[in-house]
Amino acid sequence: MDFKTIINDQNEISASQFLKAIDIWCRNPQIINRRILASIEILNIEINYDIFKISNYINTLDVSILGINHQKDDIDNRILLDALRIFDQVAITTNIERIHLYVTKQLPRMPHIFSTGIEFFLVSNERGCVINIHKPFLVHKQSLGTRMPFMLQQGTDGYISISVHQVNNIMSDFSIEWLKKKLLPCILKWAKSESGIRTPISLSSLNFVSTEKYARLYCKLKEKYGIRLIKNWPENTDPIKFVYEDIAIATYLLLLWEKERFEKGINDLQSFLDLGCGNGLLVHILFSEGHRGLGIDLRKRKIWDLYPPETPLQVCTIVPSSETIYPEVDWIIGNHSDELTPWIPIIAARSSSNCRFFLLPCCSYELNGTKYQRYCASKSQYSEYIDYVRSICVQCGFTTHLDKLRIPSTKRICLIGWERTHENVKNLEDRIKQILSAKTTLIKQKYESNKKIGDTMEEWTCDFKPRDKVEKVRNCTQLDKTLITNIVNIVSSQLLHEGCTIYIEETPKKFWNAGRCLELREVAKSIPKEVMMHLRKEYGGLQTLLKNHSHIFRVAQGKVEFNIPGIERINEKSKKKRLSLPQKKTKSCWFYENHPNGCPATETKCNYKH
């Protein structure tokens, strides 16, 4: 098989770093190819074969002879190996070159456009190269992978090269651009990184459900609910993120419950309770798919009015107590349930011996409703909080599984209380009380209404702080104006100190102090600690405050610098041009009034009033 080099890149990575990067790519192709929804491992073996000879076999392979039905998860590996003429070459020690053969089945994010495919990775440690060949199952649809085989190789001259097979007439093909601008940069980044892909918890995704079933059902639900909801989204949040995230969570839960019914041999659909249901979209989808349930949140959302009237949503403040148990519910859901997150396994454990839970933690809270404080500096806040919540789940008597969801979020580890451990009820209750007494205070309180005089109920905690019904504005816009001015002055002084001087011909002074570019954490050191503590209570803190003053500062990638008037920056998203008459300037120019050199732009070019 002949290959023609299309790009060379000089680098200083070792052979082990190169192979580490290749391994990341083989196991996570969806990271750099957004057409792929999921990748299923078919083969992962070592063979003794010439890498170019077997590449020729694979390149000419007709996948229809394999008897592969792309609606099934499993492929007969023996048929595949026999078709590749390498069945007898597996696990035989000879002097022939040893090749690592890794084969995956790749599922499309948009199955109406792209075909499911099978992808072959042939890795030779001796040659320091990998050959990739993608074969679509359906020729009338677009291919998920490149249209031609290609090879990545680390040369002895310190270069990494990409070469393609049958390069004639395809040099302008999109595949070539993808290889140059997407694949190669990612390989180099992974090779140079210390630990490959940085994840707080080492866990692959969708371990507990069928990946292929997930891909099919997700696409079906996305088509059924997605477009209509995004088009009519009334909330201020990003509809694409929240709609597709909840569709993905609903897909996972539906398959999880299908798996449970199969294992237990039951036909009845499970019931559910979503505590802290927020926009109620997850409740709407699960209920529409046939599951009885209820969603509870402390405030109604605007989108609730768009759901059918029978969608079971309720406004109520949940304070964990002997009244917040739900013996009739099969599953309790905590989807970004915040203050209620550590309570979900306790509520499930006390509801009934058959109650299970699904928990997707986001913000970290203690049992008393205060923010969780990290104890171990060697772990991230998120990783430690997952461990903390899991310990509560285990102590509540649940066999708890961790899985990683496919959602547009960095916090996508879920905990599944799959089944209960068999133990004495009294011992379990004593252990739960120990958990509560360590973090909260138990009290007894009189019923306030609709109860007989003298009746009492046991509050599981007296210092639990539920969220306010009216959501506070926490975007740094409600801070004291004097405090905001002081912070702006501190930051601007830090930027001006030893700042870069630029020449501007149109200004009287000609030379203008453009300031420095500083790390936000460095700037934060110059702000009094008590002020920073106050800012941290606001969402985003210092970064949010500075972004609110975009007419003064430019904040990106954890750094801040002056947003110089009259200078257009490259690679920034341009605002839509308004084809209207010039508007009257009402806001004063901060630079004109506060900068020691004044505004670098003339009054006609500056967007603000001089």
C-alpha positions in Angstrom: 0.0 0.0 0.0 1.5 3.3 -1.1 1.2 6.4 1.0 1.9 10.0 0.2 2.9 12.5 2.9 0.6 15.5 3.2 2.1 17.1 6.4 5.2 17.0 8.5 5.5 18.5 12.0 8.7 18.7 14.0 8.3 17.9 17.7 10.2 16.7 20.7 8.0 13.9 21.9 9.2 10.4 22.7 8.0 7.1 21.2 6.0 6.3 24.4 4.3 9.7 24.3 3.4 9.2 20.6 1.9 5.7 21.4 0.0 7.1 24.4 -1.6 9.7 22.2 -2.6 7.1 19.6 -4.2 5.0 22.4 -6.3 8.0 23.5 -7.4 8.6 19.9 -8.3 4.9 19.3 -10.4 4.7 22.5 -12.0 8.1 22.2 -12.5 9.0 18.5 -15.6 11.0 19.3 -13.5 13.6 21.0 -12.0 14.8 17.7 -14.8 13.7 15.3 -18.1 15.2 16.3 -19.9 13.1 13.7 -19.4 10.1 16.1 -21.9 9.7 19.0 -20.4 6.5 20.4 -17.6 4.0 19.7 -17.9 0.3 20.6 -14.8 -1.9 20.9 -15.0 -5.0 18.6 -11.5 -6.4 18.6 -8.4 -5.6 20.7 -5.7 -8.1 19.9 -2.0 -8.5 18.9 -1.2 -10.4 15.7 2.0 -11.3 13.8 1.6 -9.9 10.4 3.1 -7.3 8.0 1.2 -4.1 8.6 1.0 -3.1 5.0 -0.1 -6.5 3.8 -3.0 -6.6 6.3 -3.8 -3.0 5.4 -4.4 -4.1 1.8 -6.7 -6.8 3.0 -8.8 -4.4 5.1 -8.8 -1.7 2.4 -10.4 -4.2 -0.1 -12.7 -5.7 2.5 -16.4 -5.8 1.7 -18.1 -5.4 5.1 -21.3 -7.0 3.8 -19.7 -10.5 3.7 -19.1 -10.3 7.5 -22.8 -10.9 8.1 -22.8 -7.8 10.4 -26.2 -6.4 11.2 -25.6 -2.8 12.3 -28.7 -2.9 14.5 -26.9 -5.3 16.9 -24.2 -4.7 19.5 -22.2 -7.8 18.9 -20.2 -8.8 15.9 -18.8 -12.3 15.4 -15.1 -11.8 15.9 -14.2 -15.1 14.3 -16.0 -14.2 11.1 -14.1 -10.9 11.0 -10.7 -12.5 11.7 -11.3 -15.1 9.1 -12.3 -12.5 6.6 -9.0 -10.7 7.3 -7.2 -14.0 6.9 -5.5 -13.6 10.2 -7.3 -16.1 12.5 -4.3 -18.4 12.6 -1.9 -15.5 13.3 -3.4 -14.4 16.6 -1.2 -15.0 19.7 1.5 -16.9 17.7 5.1 -15.9 18.6 7.2 -15.6 15.4 9.8 -13.3 14.0 7.2 -11.6 11.9 6.3 -8.0 12.9 3.9 -7.8 15.8 0.9 -5.6 15.1 -1.7 -4.3 17.5 -5.2 -4.5 15.8 -7.9 -2.4 17.4 -11.3 -2.4 15.7 -14.3 -0.3 16.7 -17.9 0.1 15.6 -18.8 3.7 15.3 -22.3 5.1 15.7 -23.3 8.4 14.1 -24.7 11.5 15.9 -27.0 12.1 12.9 -28.0 8.6 11.6 -30.2 10.1 8.9 -27.1 11.6 7.3 -24.1 9.4 8.3 -23.7 5.6 8.1 -22.7 3.5 11.0 -19.1 2.4 10.3 -16.3 0.0 11.3 -12.9 1.5 11.9 -9.6 -0.3 12.0 -6.5 0.9 13.8 -3.2 -1.0 13.0 -0.4 0.0 15.4 3.2 -1.0 15.0 5.5 -0.1 17.9 8.5 -1.1 15.9 7.8 1.3 13.0 6.3 3.9 15.3 3.2 4.2 13.1 -0.6 3.7 13.0 -2.7 3.0 9.9 -6.4 4.0 10.1 -9.0 2.6 7.7 -12.7 3.4 8.0 -15.4 1.3 6.3 -19.1 2.5 6.2 -21.9 -0.1 6.3 -24.2 1.9 4.1 -22.7 3.3 0.9 -25.7 5.6 0.2 -25.0 7.7 3.3 -22.0 9.8 4.2 -19.0 8.2 5.9 -18.2 9.0 9.6 -14.4 8.7 8.9 -12.0 9.7 6.2 -12.6 8.5 2.6 -9.1 7.0 2.3 -6.7 5.1 4.5 -4.1 7.2 6.2 -1.0 6.7 8.3 0.5 8.6 11.3 4.2 8.0 11.8 6.8 9.2 14.2 10.1 9.5 12.2 13.6 9.2 13.6 14.3 12.7 12.4 12.0 14.2 15.1 9.0 14.7 12.8 5.4 13.3 13.0 3.9 12.9 9.5 0.5 12.1 8.1 0.4 10.2 4.8 -2.7 9.2 2.8 -3.3 6.4 0.4 -4.6 7.2 -3.2 -4.1 10.9 -2.8 -4.9 11.7 -6.4 -7.9 14.1 -6.9 -8.6 14.4 -3.1 -6.1 16.9 -1.9 -8.9 19.4 -1.5 -11.1 16.9 0.2 -12.5 17.8 3.7 -10.8 14.7 5.1 -7.4 16.2 4.3 -8.3 19.4 6.1 -9.5 17.4 9.1 -6.3 15.4 9.2 -4.1 18.6 9.1 -6.1 20.9 11.4 -7.9 18.6 13.8 -6.3 15.2 14.2 -2.6 16.2 14.2 -2.9 19.0 16.7 -4.9 16.8 19.1 -2.3 14.0 18.8 0.5 16.4 19.6 -1.5 17.9 22.5 -2.2 14.5 24.0 1.4 13.4 23.5 2.8 16.4 25.4 0.2 16.3 28.2 1.3 14.6 31.4 -1.8 12.4 31.9 -3.5 12.3 28.5 -7.2 13.4 28.8 -7.7 15.3 32.0 -10.7 13.9 33.8 -11.5 14.3 37.5 -12.5 10.6 37.7 -11.0 7.9 35.5 -14.2 6.4 34.1 -15.4 5.6 30.5 -18.9 6.6 29.5 -22.1 4.6 29.2 -20.8 1.5 31.1 -24.2 0.5 32.5 -26.3 0.6 29.3 -26.0 -0.6 25.7 -24.0 2.1 23.8 -25.8 1.2 20.5 -29.2 1.3 22.1 -28.4 4.6 23.6 -27.3 6.0 20.2 -30.6 4.9 18.5 -32.9 6.1 21.3 -31.1 9.4 21.8 -31.5 10.2 18.1 -35.2 9.2 18.3 -35.9 11.4 21.4 -33.8 14.3 20.0 -36.0 14.3 16.8 -39.2 13.8 18.8 -38.7 16.6 21.4 -35.6 18.6 20.6 -36.4 21.0 17.7 -39.8 22.0 19.0 -38.5 22.7 22.5 -35.5 24.7 21.3 -37.6 26.8 18.9 -40.1 27.7 21.7 -37.7 27.9 24.7 -38.9 30.8 27.0 -36.2 30.7 29.6 -33.0 32.9 29.7 -30.8 29.8 29.7 -29.1 28.2 26.6 -31.8 26.0 25.0 -29.4 23.9 23.0 -27.4 22.9 26.1 -30.3 22.3 28.5 -32.7 20.5 26.0 -30.1 18.1 24.6 -28.7 17.5 28.1 -32.1 16.5 29.5 -32.8 14.4 26.4 -29.5 12.5 27.0 -30.3 12.0 30.7 -33.8 10.7 29.8 -32.3 8.4 27.2 -30.0 6.9 29.8 -32.8 6.5 32.4 -35.1 4.8 30.0 -32.5 2.3 29.0 -31.5 1.8 32.7 -35.0 1.0 33.6 -35.4 -1.2 30.6 -32.4 -3.1 31.8 -33.8 -3.4 35.3 -37.2 -4.8 33.9 -35.3 -7.4 31.8 -33.1 -8.5 34.8 -36.1 -8.8 37.2 -38.5 -10.2 34.6 -41.2 -7.6 35.0 -43.2 -5.6 32.5 -44.6 -2.7 34.5 -42.9 0.6 33.8 -41.1 2.1 36.8 -42.5 5.2 38.6 -40.3 8.1 39.5 -40.0 11.3 41.6 -37.7 14.1 40.4 -36.7 16.2 43.4 -35.6 19.7 42.3 -36.8 19.2 38.8 -36.0 22.7 37.6 -37.3 23.3 34.1 -39.2 20.0 34.3 -38.0 18.8 30.9 -36.8 15.5 32.2 -40.1 14.9 33.9 -42.0 15.8 30.7 -40.0 13.3 28.6 -40.1 10.4 31.0 -43.9 11.0 31.6 -44.5 11.2 27.8 -42.6 7.9 27.3 -45.1 6.1 29.7 -43.6 6.3 33.1 -45.7 7.5 36.0 -44.0 10.2 38.0 -43.9 13.6 39.6 -41.5 16.6 39.4 -41.1 18.9 42.4 -39.3 22.2 42.6 -39.6 25.3 44.9 -40.4 27.6 42.0 -42.4 27.3 38.8 -40.5 27.9 35.5 -42.0 29.7 32.4 -41.5 26.6 30.3 -43.9 24.6 32.5 -46.8 26.3 30.6 -45.6 24.8 27.3 -45.9 21.2 28.5 -49.2 19.4 28.2 -51.5 20.1 31.2 -51.2 16.5 32.4 -47.5 16.8 32.9 -47.0 16.1 36.7 -45.2 19.2 38.0 -45.6 20.6 41.5 -44.3 23.7 43.3 -43.1 22.8 46.8 -40.2 23.4 49.1 -38.6 20.1 50.2 -37.2 20.1 53.7 -36.0 16.5 54.6 -38.2 15.1 57.3 -40.4 12.1 58.2 -42.9 13.6 55.8 -40.6 13.5 52.8 -40.7 9.8 52.3 -42.2 8.2 49.2 -43.0 4.5 49.7 -45.0 4.2 46.5 -42.1 5.5 44.2 -39.7 3.1 42.5 -37.0 5.6 41.6 -36.0 9.0 43.1 -34.1 11.3 40.7 -31.7 14.0 41.8 -30.7 15.8 38.6 -28.6 18.8 39.6 -30.6 18.9 42.8 -28.0 21.0 44.6 -28.9 21.3 48.4 -30.9 18.0 48.2 -28.1 16.0 46.5 -26.7 14.3 49.6 -30.2 13.7 50.9 -31.4 11.7 47.9 -30.0 8.3 49.0 -31.2 9.0 52.6 -34.7 9.8 51.4 -34.7 6.7 49.1 -33.4 4.4 51.9 -36.2 5.6 54.3 -38.9 5.6 51.7 -39.0 1.8 51.2 -36.8 -1.3 50.8 -37.5 -1.3 47.1 -36.8 2.4 46.3 -33.8 3.1 44.1 -32.2 6.4 43.0 -30.4 8.1 40.2 -28.2 11.0 41.2 -26.3 13.5 39.0 -24.4 15.9 41.3 -23.5 19.4 40.2 -23.0 22.0 42.9 -21.5 20.7 46.1 -23.6 20.9 49.3 -23.5 19.4 52.8 -26.5 17.8 54.5 -27.3 21.0 56.3 -27.5 22.9 53.0 -24.2 24.8 53.3 -21.5 24.6 50.6 -19.3 21.5 50.8 -15.7 22.3 51.9 -12.9 20.3 50.4 -10.7 18.3 52.8 -8.2 16.7 50.4 -5.9 19.0 48.4 -4.8 16.1 46.1 -8.3 15.8 44.7 -10.5 18.3 42.8 -13.6 19.6 44.6 -15.8 17.7 42.2 -13.9 14.3 42.7 -13.9 14.6 46.4 -17.6 15.5 46.5 -18.5 12.4 44.3 -16.6 10.3 46.9 -18.5 12.0 49.7 -21.9 11.4 48.2 -21.0 7.8 47.3 -20.0 7.1 50.9 -23.5 8.3 52.0 -25.1 6.0 49.4 -23.1 3.0 50.6 -23.8 3.7 54.3 -27.5 3.9 53.4 -27.3 0.3 52.2 -27.2 0.7 48.4 -25.0 -1.1 45.9 -23.9 2.0 44.2 -22.6 2.2 40.6 -20.8 5.2 39.0 -21.2 6.0 35.3 -20.3 8.8 33.0 -23.1 10.3 30.9 -22.8 11.7 27.4 -24.0 15.3 28.2 -22.7 18.8 27.3 -21.3 19.3 30.8 -18.1 18.9 32.7 -20.0 17.4 35.6 -21.4 14.2 34.2 -20.7 11.5 36.7 -23.9 9.9 37.9 -24.5 7.6 40.9 -27.0 4.8 40.6 -28.5 3.1 43.7 -29.1 -0.1 41.8 -30.1 -2.4 44.6 -30.1 -2.7 48.4 -27.8 -4.7 50.5 -29.4 -7.3 52.8 -29.0 -6.2 56.4 -31.0 -5.6 59.6 -33.3 -2.7 59.3 -32.4 -1.4 62.7 -28.7 -1.4 62.0 -29.3 0.5 58.8 -31.4 3.1 60.5 -28.8 3.5 63.3 -26.2 4.1 60.7 -28.3 6.7 58.9 -28.8 8.5 62.2 -25.1 8.6 62.8 -24.6 10.2 59.4 -27.2 12.9 60.2 -26.0 13.5 63.8 -22.4 14.1 62.4 -23.5 16.8 60.0 -26.9 18.1 61.3 -29.0 18.5 64.4 -32.1 16.3 65.0 -35.2 18.0 66.6 -38.9 17.4 67.1 -41.2 20.2 66.1 -45.0 20.8 66.4 -47.1 20.5 63.3 -48.0 24.0 62.1 -51.3 23.3 60.4 -53.9 20.6 59.6 -52.7 18.3 62.4 -54.1 17.3 65.7 -52.8 19.3 68.7 -50.0 17.5 70.4 -48.9 15.7 67.2 -45.2 16.0 66.4 -43.1 15.1 63.5 -39.4 14.4 63.5 -37.3 16.8 61.5 -34.2 15.0 60.3 -32.3 18.3 60.5 -33.0 21.7 62.0 -30.3 23.6 60.3 -31.0 22.5 56.7 -31.2 25.7 54.5 -33.4 25.2 51.4 -32.9 27.6 48.6 -35.0 30.8 48.5 -38.2 30.7 46.4 -37.2 33.9 44.8 -33.9 33.4 43.1 -31.3 36.1 44.0 -29.5 38.0 41.3 -25.9 36.9 41.6 -24.2 38.3 38.5 -22.3 41.1 40.4 -24.8 43.7 39.2 -26.3 44.2 42.6 -23.1 45.0 44.4 -22.5 48.3 46.1 -21.4 50.9 43.4 -18.6 52.1 45.6 -17.2 48.6 46.0 -17.4 48.0 42.2 -15.6 51.3 41.5 -12.8 50.4 44.0 -12.3 47.0 42.4 -12.2 48.5 38.9 -9.6 51.1 40.1 -7.5 48.4 41.7 -7.5 46.2 38.6 -6.8 49.1 36.2 -3.9 50.2 38.5 -2.4 46.7 38.3 -2.6 46.7 34.5 -1.1 50.2 34.1 1.9 49.3 36.3 4.8 48.7 34.0 2.4 48.5 31.1 3.3 48.3 27.5 3.5 51.7 25.7 2.1 51.9 22.2 2.3 54.6 19.6 -0.9 56.2 18.4 -0.6 58.9 15.8 -4.1 60.4 16.3 -3.7 61.3 20.0 -2.0 64.5 21.1 0.5 62.6 23.4 1.3 60.0 20.7 2.4 57.4 23.3 -0.3 55.5 25.2 0.0 53.1 28.1 -1.9 49.9 26.9 -1.2 48.1 30.2 -0.3 44.5 30.9 -2.0 41.2 30.4 -2.3 39.5 33.8 -3.6 36.3 35.2 -6.9 36.7 37.1 -5.4 34.9 40.2 -2.5 37.4 40.2 -4.9 40.4 40.1 -7.0 38.8 42.9 -4.0 39.0 45.3 -4.2 42.8 45.2 -7.8 42.9 46.3 -8.6 42.7 50.1 -9.5 39.2 51.3 -12.8 40.3 52.7 -13.8 41.8 49.4 -12.8 38.6 47.5 -14.9 36.5 50.0 -17.9 38.8 49.2 -17.3 38.4 45.5 -17.1 34.6 45.7 -20.6 34.6 46.9 -21.5 36.0 43.5 -21.6 33.6 40.6 -18.4 34.0 38.7 -16.8 36.4 41.3 -14.1 38.7 40.1 -14.3 37.3 36.5 -18.0 38.1 36.2 -17.5 41.6 37.6 -14.8 42.4 35.1 -16.8 40.9 32.2 -19.6 43.2 33.2 -17.2 46.0 32.4 -16.3 44.9 28.9 -16.0 48.6 27.9 -12.9 48.7 30.1 -11.6 45.1 30.3 -11.2 42.1 28.1 -11.3 38.8 30.0 -10.4 35.5 28.2 -8.7 32.2 29.2 -8.2 33.3 32.8 -6.5 36.5 31.9 -7.5 40.2 31.9 -6.2 43.2 29.9 -7.6 46.6 28.7 -10.2 46.5 26.0 -8.5 49.3 24.0 -11.1 51.6 22.3 -10.8 51.8 18.5 -8.8 48.6 18.1 -10.5 45.6 16.5 -9.2 42.2 17.6 -8.6 39.2 15.3 -10.4 35.9 16.0 -13.1 37.5 18.0 -16.8 37.0 17.1 -17.9 40.1 15.3 -21.2 41.7 16.5 -24.0 41.9 13.9 -23.8 45.2 12.1 -26.8 47.4 12.7 -28.1 49.1 9.6 -29.6 52.0 11.5 -28.8 55.7 12.1 -25.9 56.5 14.6 -27.2 56.4 18.1 -26.6 59.2 20.6 -23.7 58.4 23.0 -24.9 58.4 26.5 -22.3 56.4 28.5 -19.1 58.2 29.4 -15.8 56.9 28.2 -13.9 55.4 31.2 -10.5 55.8 29.5 -11.2 59.5 28.7 -12.1 60.2 32.3 -9.7 57.8 34.2 -6.7 56.7 32.1 -3.6 58.8 32.7 -3.1 59.2 28.9 -6.8 59.7 28.2 -8.7 57.7 25.5 -6.6 56.5 22.6 -9.5 56.9 20.2 -10.8 60.2 18.9 -14.3 61.2 19.9 -15.7 60.3 16.5 -14.2 56.8 16.6 -14.9 56.0 20.3 -18.2 54.3 21.1 -18.5 56.3 24.3 -19.0 60.0 25.2 -16.0 62.2 25.7 
